[in-house]
């Protein structure tokens, strides 16, 4: 882990990278008190991202916009196909989640810590721990790790862990604990750490 710590500290000293990370974190925090429709759009983005590139999902989110909250399921499917999205049936998850569209800010504010993520995993079709963590991070909650293939690759390549056969809840939380320890060593929240690790692996700062 020491080599990874050194690389992260070096990136933190890079003003351009640090500026990009801080700007993205500010953007996430600005959504913390957003209205239901804005949060719902971000929730839909996170439903779409499983096994799909973030870049493509950003384009889809921008293209559909308010349509996430009102288009019929078949219209969403057709638009997904038109935009080259590989999983049109996920339109069903988006339609199912609409019952929380207006109440989402109030529900999230009423919960804390792990309760917040557990509620999302339990209540939103298509959400596992990664998707729920991604959504919470993107709306300004800094204490959740987004454990995807990029993050796993970085940790495996630096000897922090062995590659898991699957990401069960227990395994996810174990890896999150390792990431929290890493973040503490370099003075970063899990939200910030994720962006730096993503940059190390991809050369990009996305969301």
N, C-alpha and C positions, 0 to 999 in steps of 0.2 A: 504493500500500500504506500510505502514511502515514496516510490518513484511517481505514483499518481498524485500524491500530495504536492510534490515538487512541481509537477507540470501544472497543476491547478493554481499554485501560487504564482507561477510565471505568467499564466494567462491573466490573473487578477492584476498583475502589474502592467499589462498591455492596455493602454488607455482606450484604444478603439474597441477592443472586445468588452472591456468593463463598461464602457459607455453604452454599447448595444444591450448588454445584459440589464443594466440599470434602467434603461429606457423601456425595455420589455416588461420588467417587474412593475414599473410605474403604470404602464398600460393595464396590466392585470389588476392592480390595486384600484384603478379608476372604475372597474366594473363591480367592485365589492358592494356598492350601494345602488347598483343599476336597477331599473324597473324590470318587471317580469319578462317582457318580450326580449329585451337585450340579453338577459340571462338564458332565456330559452334558446336563442340562436346559438349561444356558446355551448349549451348542452347538446344541441343537435350536431354541431361540429364534432363534439367528442364521441357521439354515437357513431359517426361516419368514419372516424380515424382508425378503427381496429383493422389491422392488415392492409392499410391504405396510406399513401404518402400524405403528410401534413399539407404539402403544397397543393395537392389536388383538392383536399377537403377545404382549404381556405378559399380556393376559387369557387367551389360549389356553394359555400356559405355566402360569399359575396353575390353570386348569381341569384340564389333563391331568396335570400334575405327574409323579409316578413312572410314569405310563402310557407316557411316551415310551420307557422302557427295556424294556417288556414287552408292550404291547398288540400284537395282530396288525395287519398293515398295513391290512387292510380296516376294522378297528375305528377306527384312527387317521383314515382317510379319512372315515368316517361322522361322527366327532366334529368334524373340520375343517368339513365341510359344515354340520353343525348349528350351529356357532359362526360361520358366515358367512365362513369363510376361502376365498379365491378359488383356492387352488392345492392341492387335496387330493392330487394325485399326489406331492407332496413327502414324503408319508408313506414313500415308497420310499427316499428319501435317509436318513430317520431310522432306518429298519430296517437299512439298509446300514451305518450308522455304529455300530451297537450292538457290533460286534466290538471297538471301541476303548473301550467304556464304562468298564471297570475299569482299563485300562492307561493311560488318557489322562493322569493326573497324572505318572506316571513318564516317559512319552514326552516330554511338554512340558518337564519338568525336565531331560531329557538333552540338549535342543537349546538353541541360543542364537540371538538376533537373527533374521536373515532366514531361517535354517534352520527355525526354529519355524513361521513363516508358510508357507514353501514346503511343509513337510510337510503342513500342513492343506489347502492348495490341492490338493496331489497326492493326498491320502488320503481326503478327505471329499467325497462326492458332493454337489453343490449349493453348494460353497464356491468363490468366486472370491477376489480379493484383498480386496474390501470385507468380505465375510462373515468371512473368516479374521481380518482386522484387528479387526472388531467383536467377535468372540469373545475374542480375546486381550486387548483393552482391558477387556472386561467381567469378566475373571478376574484383572485386576491387572497386566497388562503395559502400560506407559505409552508405549511407543516406536513405536506403529503408528498410521497415520492412517486414519480411516474416511471414504472419499471417496464421498459419495452426492450426490443432486441438490441437497439443501439446502446442502451445503458448496460445491459447484460454483457454485451461484447467488450465494452470498456473495462468492466470489473473483472471479467474472465481473463482478458489479455494482460491485465496488471496483477494477476494472481490474488485478487481479493476474494475470489470464490470460484467454485467449479460450476460449469454450465448446468443449470437445472434441467431435468427431463420435462418438467411442467411447472407452471406457476400456480400451485394451490394457494389458498389463503395463508396457510402457515408459512410456506416458502416465501410468499410475497412479503409478509411482515418481517421475516428474518432478513431478507435482502434490504428492506427499508431501514432496518436497524443498523445494518452495516453502512448504508448511505448516510444515516444521521450521524454516526460516529465520524465518518469522513468529513461531513459538513462542519462538525464541531472543530475538527483539526485545522480547517482552513478558514473558519469564520464565516461560513455561508449557510443560509437557510436551505432547506431541501428544494425550494423553488429556484433559488439562485444556482444551486449545485447542478440541478438538472440542465439548466441552460448552458453552463460551462461544459458539462460532460457531452452534451449534444454538439457543442461547437468543436470539441476535441475530436469527435467521431465523424462529423459531417462538414465542418467548416461553416455552419449556418446557425443563426439564432432565429428560431421559429416560435411557434406557440403550441 
